[in-house]
Amino acid sequence: MTGQFNGKVALVTGAGSGIGKAVALQLATEGATVVAQDLRLESAEAVVADITSAGGTATVVAGDVGAPEDVKAAVAVAVDTYGSLHLAFNNAGIGGPQGLVGDYDDTDGFAAYRQLVAVNLDSVYYGLRYEIPAILAAGGGAIVNMSSILGLVGEPTAAPYTMAKHGVAGLTKAAAAGYASQGIRINSVHPGYIDTPLLSSLPPEAYDALTAKHPAGRLGTAEEVANLVTFLLSDKASFITGSQHAIDGGYTAV
C-alpha cells in the first residue's frame, strides 16, 4: 500500500460487483474514502463491509444511474458525509439485446434500447454533470468513464451498445478538453471481455470463441482493469486527460 489516495473521497458506480468492486477495493486499499453506489444495495453493502473490516472508510448509496436525481443524490452523499469529492469512476453499465439494427422489435426492442442508452451513456453525462462541480469545489481531481472495446470498434449484432460506448468516448473527450485547465482530468477505459462468473458459465465452445478474439490468448480480469483505472485516477497520470485506454489483450489491434 502506498496511501496515494489518503485524504481523497471517491465515488464508484456499479461498485457491487465485477470491475466496480475491484476498483472500490483498490482505492480503499490505497487510502481513499469510498462511496459505493449500486442498484443492488446488498451487493454494495458487502463491498463496504469488506472495506471497513480491513480498516478503510466507505459508505453505500443505492440508486439507478439512469435517473439524474439518483446520480445527483450519490454525489451529495459523498459531499455531505465526507465534505468533498475528488475522484469518480462512472462504471455502471448493462448489456442489451443482440441482433442487427433492422431486425429489432418495435416494442420490447425499443424499450431495451432506451434502457441500455440510459444506463450506459446518459448515466455518464449525469455523473459528469454533478461530479465536476463537486470536484472543482474540492480543488480538482480525476474522473474515469467506463467505455468498452465496442467504444473503439463496431459489433454488427450490438449496435445500441456500440453506439452508447462510442458516445462515452466522445463525451469524455469533450469534458476533458473543457476542464483540463481547471484541474480535472477525465479519461475513458475500454476493456475487452473480462472473465466474470457470467462468462465462465457459458458453454465451453462459446467461452473459447470469446477467448480466441484476444491475441493474448485469454480474457482479462477485473483486477487488471482496476489497476488501469486506479492509475488514471492517481497523480501518476497527471498529464493524461481526454484519452482512450484499451485494455483488451490485443482485441482492437487486429
N, C-alpha and C positions, 0 to 999 in steps of 0.2 A: 504494500500500500504506500502511495506517495502523498496522500492527503491533498492532491492537487485541486480538489473541489471544496476544501474546507471553507465554510462561510457562504457557500453558494446554495441557492434554492433552485431545484429543477422540477419541471412538470413533464411527466411522461404519460402520453395517452396510449390506450391499449396495453397497459402495464401488467395485466393479469396473466399473460402467457407469452410464450414464444420470444420474439426479439424484444418486445417491450419489457417483458420481465427481465431478460438478460441485461438490458440497458439500465433499468432501475436498480438492479442489484450491483452492477459495476459502479454506477455513480455513487451509490451509498457507500460502497467499499472504499471509494476514493474520497469520502468525506462530505459529499453533498447531502443536503436535506431534500428528500424526495416526496413529491405529491404524485401519487399513483392513481391515475384515472382509468376506469374501465366500465363498460356497460354491465359487466358481470361483477357485481360487488364482491361476492365471495372470493373470486379469483384474485382481485386486487387486495383484499384483506389478507389473504395468505401471503402475498408478496411483502406487504407491510409488516406482517408478523415475522417473516424471515429477516427483514432489515433490522427491526427493533430488537429481536432476540440476539442479533450479532453486535448490538451496541450502537446501531445507527438511529437516525431520526427520520420518520416518514409518517405520512397520513394518507388516507384513502378518500377518493371522491368518486361517486357514481355519476354516470351521465352518458348521454348519447352525443357523440362528437358531430353528428349530422344536424344537431339542433344548436343554433348560435347561442341561445340563452344558457345551455348546459356548458358550452365551452367558456363563455364569459364567467360562469359561476366557478369553474375549475381554477381559472386564473385568480379569481377573487379569493378562493380558499388559500392559495399559496401566499398572496399578499397579506390577507387578514390574519392568517395563522402564524406566518414566519416573517412578515414585514417587508418582503420583497420577492422578486422573481428575477433570476439571472440566466437560466438555461431552459430550453424546451426541446422535446423530441416529439414531433407530431407524427405518431406512428400508427394509430388505429386504422384498420382497413378491413375490407371483406372481399371475397371473390364474387363471381357472378355467373349467370347462365352462359353456357357455351353454344356457339353457333355463328353462322355467317350473318352479317348485318341484314341482308334481305330476307332472312328466314325467321327473324324474331317475331314472337307472338305479339299482337297488338294490345293485349290487355295485361296478362301477367308479365310478359316480357318488358313492356314499358315501365311497369311498376318496379320490376327488379332493376332496370336501367337507372331509374331515378334514385333508388336506394343506394346503388353502387356509387353513383356520382356524388351523392350527398355525403357518404362516409369516406370515400377515397380522395375526393377533391375539394368539395365545399368545406369539409372539416378543416383542411389545411388553411384555407382562406380565413375561416373563423379564428383558427388558432393564431395566425399571424396578426389578425386584426386586434385581438385582445392581449396577446403576449407582448407585442412590440411596445406599446405604451408603458407596460409594467417594467419591461427590461430597460427601456430608456430612463425611467424614473430611478432605477437601481444603478445607473451609471454605465450600462452596456452589458453585453453578454453574447450568447450564441444560440442559434436555433438550427436543428436538423429536421428536415422533412423526409418522410418515407415515400419513396417512389418505387421503382421496380426495374428489372431489365426491360419490361414492357413499357417503360418510360423512355427507352432508348431505341428499341426496335419494335416491329409490329408482330401481332399474332392474329391471323385471319379469323380464328374462332373465338377471340376475346376482344372484340373491337371496343366495347364500352370501357373495359378495364384498361386497355391500351390508351384510349383517349384520356381517361382520368389521370393515369400515371404520367403521360406526357404533359398534361396540364399542371401537375405538381412541379415538374421540372421548369416549365416556363414561369410559373408563379414564383418559384424560388429565385430565379434569375432577376426578375423584376423587383422583388422585395429586397434582395441583396444589394442591387445597384442603388436603390433608394435610401438605404440605411447604413451603407458601409462607412460613410463619413461621420456617422453619429455613434459609432462604436458597437454596432450589432452585426455579427457575421451570420449568414444564412446559407446553408448548403443542402443538397439532396443526396440521398444514398439510394442505390439501385441494386438490390440483391437479386441473385439468381434463385434457383429453387433451393430452399432451406430444409434440412432434414428435421421434420417435425413428426409428432405422433400421427398426424393425419396422413402424411406422405408414407410413413413407414407401414401404414395399414393397407396401402394399395396392393393389388396383386403383384407378384414379383415381376411379371413382364412389363407392367406399367411403371413400376419403380425403376427398373433397369432402363427403360426408354427415356425417362427424365434424366437419369444419371448420364446417359450417353450424350446428351445435349451439351455437357460441360467438358471441355477438353481436359480439365483437371482429373476427370475420371471419378468424381464423387459429387455429392451435394454439399452445400455449406452448412454451417452450424449457426445457431442463434448467437453463441458466444463470439464467433468470428465477426458477425455483423456488429455486435455490441462493441467490440474492440475498435472498429472504424468509427462508429457513432461517438463513442467516448473521446476518441482522438479529436474529431471535428469540433466537439464541444469544448475542448480544452484549449489552454493558451498555447500549446504546442502547434496549433493550427492557426496562429494569429494572422497569417497573411493569406488565408484560404477563405474565400467567400464567393457566392454565386456560381459554384461549380457542382458538377455531377460526378458522383463517385460510384462506379460499378464495383460490385464485389460478387463475382459470378463464376469464378473458376474458368474464365475464358469464354463464357457463353456468347457474349457480344463481340468477341474478337474474330469470329469465323462466320 
